[in-house]
Amino acid sequence: MTHRWSKAWALILFCAAVLPAFPVNADTTGLTSTAMPTPISDQQYLTGSFALDRHLDGFEAPLTSTGEFTLSPSKGLIWQNLKPFPDTTVMNDQGITRKHDDRTFETIASGARFHQFIALISAVLGGNWDPLSDQFTITPAKTATASNWQVTLAPKNNNGLSEQISQIIIKGGEFVTHVTLHKPSGDRDEITLSNQKRHDLPLPDDLANLLSGNPD
């Protein structure tokens, strides 16, 4: 598998790990109120930079990709890889599409169920644990503060996720800054998020066109 496909599948695995159908009113009353960033509303969007490191058995160094992302809870997610290979992954209600550097497009996944992706990615990046608690046991660090908190998500035994993910560790302050996906194989994916800013809608035209499926 090439580095480019490794990056794409790592992103899909991140989505698959946190995106089954969850109830939105699950009980998370046991969680400390400091173990969360400031929420992103449906009338806002979030921009930032990412570094994705894939730590694979048999490789001394991780496979690394870097780029920028845009998340709109009401519109979708744009994951723009800049290095080592430029391409753009777009996730919206229609599914997951990749735009290559030669401006060709590739559908990775499609179907009605993908409308859940954005809601659940927003839940993770926005620190909204309620939609996740039906499928994960959620444990905040006892020393959590508003500026330095950590939450561990462990798949519950009856949902099948434990075959793909052993645990997800999410860290942050005002924003989520680090997501680590540990796999039963011993491999792990680490996503570091930085330079994050909230903006009010509407999106810039180029980003809005990407999320609407009209990139030109």
CORZIFEN-V400236 format. One record per helix or strand of 3 or more residues. SS is the DSSP state (~ for helix, > for strand). FROM is the first residue (numbers start at 1). TO is the last residue. If there is no record, write none. Layout:
SS,FROM,TO / SS,FROM,TO
This chain:
~,3,18 / >,44,55 / >,63,72 / >,76,83 / >,87,92 / >,95,100 / >,105,110 / ~,112,125 / ~,130,132 / >,136,140 / >,148,155 / ~,161,163 / >,167,172 / >,176,182 / >,188,200 / ~,205,212
